[in-house]
Amino acid sequence: MKKPFLPLALLAIGVSFCLAAKMAQALPKMIGEPGHRVRMLTAGNRGPVVVLDTFGAMASDMWGSIQWRCSEFSRVVSYDHLGTGGSDAGSKPRDARHIATELHTALHAAKLEPPYVLVGYSFGGPYSRVFADLFPNEVSGMVLIDPSPEEMFDWLKVHRPELNRASAKDEAEQNEFACTYISLNQARAGKVPNVPLTLITAMRPYGEMDHRLRPQWLGAHNRWLEQIPGAQQIVTDRSDHGIIWEEPDLVVETICKVVNQARR
């Protein structure tokens, strides 16, 4: 039996190493000290580091193809909040400042050095804003994807108090849902650094009640953006609040543009 031609053998070995590296990259890792480990998935190599965040009850896996597509032009990280998903338990209460500080610790433990482009979807918007307020010198850009505006929640508290009401169990556990208004007030009190920022507002209603609430949501986004010099807004009527599943192309394109602005 003839031996394989040496260059072909070396090529096969090289391909095997590349596949092994890609497979290793595709697997989440536990980052941090025992008891405070964060389940984190990274992809891509080029800076800045794009940090994907949302409400803790939504597992990091929900980003799906968005993370892998963004990894073609930047390093991207998604993670499970402490106390949720595959991460260890975190300290209480589970408010935005706790969550942002834990994320900051995990990023540095994973040797994911700044600058960061923060991408906050839904309630990840307030979390990203609080992170940017706490660590402004480490943030080079922000993308807020249909973020939860504190003004809207103020309106709901008065006009629709039955919505977003934490149960006694939530209150006892001091979980993220119970800390909704604490986190929103922390975001309200924070400052946004002077970095490229784009906010996407989804305007297609997903039900009769949302049909009445969407104009309030848009107005809250507009009034908040008036306070942020240079901020950009994209309004789409092609998706509802599930925009990351319904318009992933728009999400990826927006992140790419802000990453390029941050590099410049």
CORURVEN-V924453 format. One record per residue. N is the residue number from 1. RES is the residue in one letter. OMEGA is omega in whole degrees, 0 to 359 (* if undefined). Layout:
n = (N & N)
res = (RES & RES)
omega = (OMEGA & OMEGA)
This chain:
n = (1 & 2 & 3 & 4 & 5 & 6 & 7 & 8 & 9 & 10 & 11 & 12 & 13 & 14 & 15 & 16 & 17 & 18 & 19 & 20 & 21 & 22 & 23 & 24 & 25 & 26 & 27 & 28 & 29 & 30 & 31 & 32 & 33 & 34 & 35 & 36 & 37 & 38 & 39 & 40 & 41 & 42 & 43 & 44 & 45 & 46 & 47 & 48 & 49 & 50 & 51 & 52 & 53 & 54 & 55 & 56 & 57 & 58 & 59 & 60 & 61 & 62 & 63 & 64 & 65 & 66 & 67 & 68 & 69 & 70 & 71 & 72 & 73 & 74 & 75 & 76 & 77 & 78 & 79 & 80 & 81 & 82 & 83 & 84 & 85 & 86 & 87 & 88 & 89 & 90 & 91 & 92 & 93 & 94 & 95 & 96 & 97 & 98 & 99 & 100 & 101 & 102 & 103 & 104 & 105 & 106 & 107 & 108 & 109 & 110 & 111 & 112 & 113 & 114 & 115 & 116 & 117 & 118 & 119 & 120 & 121 & 122 & 123 & 124 & 125 & 126 & 127 & 128 & 129 & 130 & 131 & 132 & 133 & 134 & 135 & 136 & 137 & 138 & 139 & 140 & 141 & 142 & 143 & 144 & 145 & 146 & 147 & 148 & 149 & 150 & 151 & 152 & 153 & 154 & 155 & 156 & 157 & 158 & 159 & 160 & 161 & 162 & 163 & 164 & 165 & 166 & 167 & 168 & 169 & 170 & 171 & 172 & 173 & 174 & 175 & 176 & 177 & 178 & 179 & 180 & 181 & 182 & 183 & 184 & 185 & 186 & 187 & 188 & 189 & 190 & 191 & 192 & 193 & 194 & 195 & 196 & 197 & 198 & 199 & 200 & 201 & 202 & 203 & 204 & 205 & 206 & 207 & 208 & 209 & 210 & 211 & 212 & 213 & 214 & 215 & 216 & 217 & 218 & 219 & 220 & 221 & 222 & 223 & 224 & 225 & 226 & 227 & 228 & 229 & 230 & 231 & 232 & 233 & 234 & 235 & 236 & 237 & 238 & 239 & 240 & 241 & 242 & 243 & 244 & 245 & 246 & 247 & 248 & 249 & 250 & 251 & 252 & 253 & 254 & 255 & 256 & 257 & 258 & 259 & 260 & 261 & 262 & 263 & 264)
res = (M & K & K & P & F & L & P & L & A & L & L & A & I & G & V & S & F & C & L & A & A & K & M & A & Q & A & L & P & K & M & I & G & E & P & G & H & R & V & R & M & L & T & A & G & N & R & G & P & V & V & V & L & D & T & F & G & A & M & A & S & D & M & W & G & S & I & Q & W & R & C & S & E & F & S & R & V & V & S & Y & D & H & L & G & T & G & G & S & D & A & G & S & K & P & R & D & A & R & H & I & A & T & E & L & H & T & A & L & H & A & A & K & L & E & P & P & Y & V & L & V & G & Y & S & F & G & G & P & Y & S & R & V & F & A & D & L & F & P & N & E & V & S & G & M & V & L & I & D & P & S & P & E & E & M & F & D & W & L & K & V & H & R & P & E & L & N & R & A & S & A & K & D & E & A & E & Q & N & E & F & A & C & T & Y & I & S & L & N & Q & A & R & A & G & K & V & P & N & V & P & L & T & L & I & T & A & M & R & P & Y & G & E & M & D & H & R & L & R & P & Q & W & L & G & A & H & N & R & W & L & E & Q & I & P & G & A & Q & Q & I & V & T & D & R & S & D & H & G & I & I & W & E & E & P & D & L & V & V & E & T & I & C & K & V & V & N & Q & A & R & R)
omega = (182 & 175 & 179 & 177 & 190 & 179 & 178 & 178 & 179 & 178 & 179 & 178 & 180 & 179 & 180 & 179 & 179 & 179 & 179 & 179 & 180 & 179 & 179 & 180 & 183 & 182 & 176 & 179 & 175 & 186 & 174 & 182 & 177 & 183 & 179 & 183 & 180 & 174 & 189 & 178 & 178 & 178 & 179 & 186 & 189 & 177 & 0 & 180 & 177 & 183 & 180 & 183 & 176 & 179 & 188 & 181 & 179 & 183 & 181 & 181 & 183 & 180 & 173 & 186 & 180 & 180 & 183 & 178 & 177 & 181 & 177 & 181 & 179 & 173 & 187 & 179 & 169 & 184 & 173 & 176 & 172 & 183 & 180 & 175 & 182 & 180 & 176 & 178 & 178 & 180 & 180 & 356 & 183 & 180 & 188 & 181 & 176 & 184 & 180 & 180 & 178 & 177 & 180 & 179 & 182 & 180 & 180 & 177 & 179 & 182 & 173 & 188 & 177 & 14 & 180 & 167 & 185 & 178 & 183 & 178 & 178 & 180 & 171 & 177 & 176 & 178 & 179 & 179 & 179 & 176 & 182 & 178 & 182 & 186 & 187 & 182 & 181 & 184 & 181 & 179 & 180 & 171 & 180 & 187 & 183 & 187 & 178 & 181 & 182 & 179 & 180 & 180 & 173 & 180 & 180 & 181 & 181 & 189 & 179 & 186 & 179 & 179 & 177 & 179 & 181 & 178 & 178 & 178 & 177 & 181 & 180 & 181 & 182 & 182 & 185 & 181 & 179 & 182 & 183 & 186 & 175 & 181 & 179 & 178 & 175 & 177 & 180 & 183 & 184 & 177 & 177 & 180 & 181 & 181 & 175 & 182 & 174 & 178 & 177 & 176 & 178 & 188 & 179 & 181 & 176 & 176 & 183 & 180 & 180 & 177 & 180 & 185 & 185 & 177 & 176 & 180 & 179 & 180 & 178 & 176 & 182 & 183 & 177 & 181 & 178 & 181 & 186 & 181 & 176 & 181 & 179 & 177 & 172 & 177 & 180 & 175 & 181 & 180 & 174 & 185 & 176 & 188 & 183 & 175 & 186 & 179 & 180 & 178 & 179 & 180 & 181 & 180 & 180 & 178 & 180 & 180 & 180 & 175 & 179 & 176 & 180 & 179 & 181 & *)
